[in-house]
Amino acid sequence: MVPQARDTDILILGAGGAGLFAALHAHKAAPELSITVAVKGLLGKCGCTRMVQGGYNVALAKEDSIERHFMDTIEGGKWLPDQDLAWKLVTLAIERIHELENELGCFFDRNPDGTVHQKAFAGQTFDRTVHKGDLTGIEIMNRLAEQVWARRIQRLEEHRAVELVKSADGSSIAGVLFIDMRTGEYLFVRAKAVLLATGGGPTMYRYHTPSGDKSCDGLAMALRAGLSLRDMEMVQFHPTGLLAGTHTRMTGTVLEEGLRGSGGYLLGGDKQRFMPNYDPKAERATRDFVSRAMFSEIRKGNTTPHGGLYISMAHLGPERVRKEFKGMVERCADCGFDLAGGLVEVVPTAHYMMGGVEFAADCTTSLPGLFVAGEDSGGVHGANRLGGNGVANSTVFGAVAGDAMAEWVRKHGRLSSPAELDTGSYERPFSLPRGDIEAIREKLYDTMWERVGIIRDAAGMKRALGELDALDAELDKTGIGTQARAFNLSWHDWLNLKSLVSVSRVITQSALAREDSRGAHYRDDFPDTSSLEASAFTSIKADGRVTMKPVTFTRVRPGQSLLQHAA
Ligand SMILES: Cc1cc2nc3c(=O)[nH]c(=O)nc-3n(C[C@H](O)[C@H](O)[C@H](O)COP(=O)(O)OP(=O)(O)OC[C@H]3O[C@@H](n4cnc5c(N)ncnc54)[C@H](O)[C@@H]3O)c2cc1C
């Protein structure tokens, strides 16, 4: 099928915090350039930035400091973060939060004295999380989308990027191939600079929190384009995903951390507390510890009717729970649970990928003209992301990418002829006999949850690699049984699974290569953390070979702190 074609100066893939900040900054830096935002869903309505509940980490208070935010990020990331990226995150978060309030029109919660209210979030030594109630992401996304709509920025909504296309000589990016989901036709957009900001999203696990439009497409495209991904074994699980059966999409969605923070108990199927047996901090331990303890109880078979565990809040007083956690009480009631007075079934749920495309502090990648920002990028968080550092990451580096792309296009930008465009691999499911895509998805969920999830070992992961190869082969024989192209969701499910299987493979290969346990990555066969001083991160390409690259401690070494030098 011959694609339609059009040209733009700057092409942005994804319309979350990273994509929209990039669009606004590129437009401000170079208003003469044409900018196009292309997105799988509707601009402003899709992706995970909209789902941000808790808030945005930033060192605003006099008693806090960027050094303290930096040290929390490095120690939380178990010394794997790239220190220059982490430094950029904590310093520029201050500029971005001021921009969000003073230029873009966000209203965050305030203290009686007019200062911005900042709340506590796990793993931080200071209460620095800026928020708008527990709907922070909606406030940020609504204001960003309005500002984008108000400017001369082109939009390609319901356009799914399927391939990063290099120039004919292979030396740079030439543009991106899309499927217009509304018609099923192909579109090739030629561009001088392209931003990958499709938001990762570990939706290959049985229980997961990210939005349904995220299927790791960006990471799969980056692999095919020859880029390296780092830290791919680092998948963060949130301990309390709602477990309400297979009939509802509410299963897997997050019940916020504040429930455990304020004194909620986790109970096994026998209705007894188990966390004190695992960690002295019990339910208040960090996400990775709690998820691991929960997974161990589930493996022992001490489970609820749906195969999870319970959270219990009633001992805190139902009235207090109703008042403090109104949204959570309503969410549980929608699924037939009484959070304030009864028990709610929960399960750890895949939440965030710390890994992603290797990139430099100006968001450039190894492919000239291709930039990356947000959850598609790797290296900012290392082995663990602090709650509140996710949206800071996407907005900070989205803005950096916008500025950098504007400068790049002014200095070097040219439209290149693309390498040959081939739509054959995406057309495949139209010509194959109809099969059961849902069954393939279920098998993928089982493989990733059981063997490459919260507790891993070599035998399980080797088995997983065999299962992933078999699933890929099965997909290649599975058709969708229809020729309709417009809004063909079975076709897009097939494409989603292709991306998810390919990224599941690199998660598994990276996890096999890391023979220690740290942060989100825990191996039963290598339970100890190896020397922090010799910290190295995994770097993987599409051929599956993993290189361990040493972390360069550019600002602080393990055992040291920047805090004694802080103001
Ligand atoms: C339930 C939930 C709660 C969270 N709470 C917090 C919190 O309190 N604090 C915090 O810091 N972080 C939180 N996070 C994490 C945070 O949401 C992310 O780190 C951040 O928003 C990611 O921004 P992004 O721009 O990279 O991606 P997203 O905002 O996810 O945007 C990705 C965009 O890419 C588009 N896209 C995907 N595939 C394609 C394709 N093939 N072609 C074109 N477009 C594509 C999507 O449609 C979407 O528009 C939370 C996440 C979840 C799921």
The ligand as a Tripos MOL2 file, in Angstrom:
@<TRIPOS>MOLECULE
LIG
   53    58     1     0     0
SMALL
NO_CHARGES

@<TRIPOS>ATOM
      1 C1         -2.1450    5.6150   37.3780 C.3       1 LIG1
      2 C2         -0.8550    6.3670   37.3060 C.ar      1 LIG1
      3 C3         -0.5490    7.2880   38.2810 C.ar      1 LIG1
      4 C4          0.6580    7.9880   38.2130 C.ar      1 LIG1
      5 N1          0.9170    8.9140   39.1950 N.ar      1 LIG1
      6 C5          2.0760    9.6090   39.1330 C.ar      1 LIG1
      7 C6          2.3560   10.6170   40.1230 C.ar      1 LIG1
      8 O1          1.5690   10.8650   41.0340 O.2       1 LIG1
      9 N2          3.5140   11.3140   40.0030 N.ar      1 LIG1
     10 C7          4.4310   11.0720   38.9930 C.ar      1 LIG1
     11 O2          5.4520   11.7230   38.9420 O.2       1 LIG1
     12 N3          4.1770   10.1260   38.0470 N.ar      1 LIG1
     13 C8          3.0260    9.3990   38.0970 C.ar      1 LIG1
     14 N4          2.7790    8.4580   37.1330 N.ar      1 LIG1
     15 C9          3.7720    8.2960   36.0380 C.3       1 LIG1
     16 C10         3.5760    9.4030   34.9910 C.3       1 LIG1
     17 O3          2.2530    9.3670   34.5620 O.3       1 LIG1
     18 C11         4.5010    9.2050   33.8060 C.3       1 LIG1
     19 O4          5.7930    9.0900   34.2700 O.3       1 LIG1
     20 C12         4.5170   10.3750   32.8300 C.3       1 LIG1
     21 O5          3.2970   11.0130   32.8020 O.3       1 LIG1
     22 C13         4.8710    9.9030   31.4490 C.3       1 LIG1
     23 O6          4.7810   10.9960   30.5280 O.3       1 LIG1
     24 P1          5.0810   10.7750   28.9860 P.3       1 LIG1
     25 O7          4.7960   12.0600   28.3040 O.co2     1 LIG1
     26 O8          6.4000   10.1360   28.8110 O.co2     1 LIG1
     27 O9          4.0080    9.6660   28.5300 O.3       1 LIG1
     28 P2          2.4110    9.7070   28.4950 P.3       1 LIG1
     29 O10         1.8450   10.8080   29.2700 O.co2     1 LIG1
     30 O11         1.9550    8.3400   28.8310 O.co2     1 LIG1
     31 O12         2.1000    9.9960   26.9570 O.3       1 LIG1
     32 C14         2.4130    9.0530   25.9480 C.3       1 LIG1
     33 C15         1.7160    9.5010   24.6730 C.3       1 LIG1
     34 O13         2.1810    8.7220   23.5710 O.3       1 LIG1
     35 C16         1.0740    8.3040   22.7710 C.3       1 LIG1
     36 N5          1.4520    7.1110   22.0170 N.ar      1 LIG1
     37 C17         1.7110    5.8630   22.4790 C.ar      1 LIG1
     38 N6          2.0390    5.0520   21.4460 N.ar      1 LIG1
     39 C18         1.9960    5.8120   20.3220 C.ar      1 LIG1
     40 C19         2.2240    5.5540   18.9440 C.ar      1 LIG1
     41 N7          2.5710    4.3360   18.4930 N.pl3     1 LIG1
     42 N8          2.0610    6.5750   18.0590 N.ar      1 LIG1
     43 C20         1.6990    7.8210   18.4670 C.ar      1 LIG1
     44 N9          1.4600    8.1220   19.7700 N.ar      1 LIG1
     45 C21         1.6270    7.1260   20.6720 C.ar      1 LIG1
     46 C22        -0.0280    8.1020   23.7890 C.3       1 LIG1
     47 O14        -1.2850    8.0800   23.1820 O.3       1 LIG1
     48 C23         0.2020    9.3160   24.6950 C.3       1 LIG1
     49 O15        -0.3820   10.4600   24.1210 O.3       1 LIG1
     50 C24         1.5820    7.7470   37.1740 C.ar      1 LIG1
     51 C25         1.2720    6.8000   36.1890 C.ar      1 LIG1
     52 C26         0.0700    6.1150   36.2550 C.ar      1 LIG1
     53 C27        -0.2260    5.1030   35.1850 C.3       1 LIG1
@<TRIPOS>BOND
     1     1     2 1
     2     2     3 ar
     3     2    52 ar
     4     3     4 ar
     5     4     5 ar
     6     4    50 ar
     7     5     6 ar
     8     6     7 ar
     9     6    13 1
    10     7     8 2
    11     7     9 ar
    12     9    10 ar
    13    10    11 2
    14    10    12 ar
    15    12    13 ar
    16    13    14 ar
    17    14    15 1
    18    14    50 ar
    19    15    16 1
    20    16    17 1
    21    16    18 1
    22    18    19 1
    23    18    20 1
    24    20    21 1
    25    20    22 1
    26    22    23 1
    27    23    24 1
    28    24    25 2
    29    24    26 1
    30    24    27 1
    31    27    28 1
    32    28    29 2
    33    28    30 1
    34    28    31 1
    35    31    32 1
    36    32    33 1
    37    33    34 1
    38    33    48 1
    39    34    35 1
    40    35    36 1
    41    35    46 1
    42    36    37 ar
    43    36    45 ar
    44    37    38 ar
    45    38    39 ar
    46    39    40 ar
    47    39    45 ar
    48    40    41 1
    49    40    42 ar
    50    42    43 ar
    51    43    44 ar
    52    44    45 ar
    53    46    47 1
    54    46    48 1
    55    48    49 1
    56    50    51 ar
    57    51    52 ar
    58    52    53 1
@<TRIPOS>SUBSTRUCTURE
     1 LIG1         1 GROUP 0 **** ****
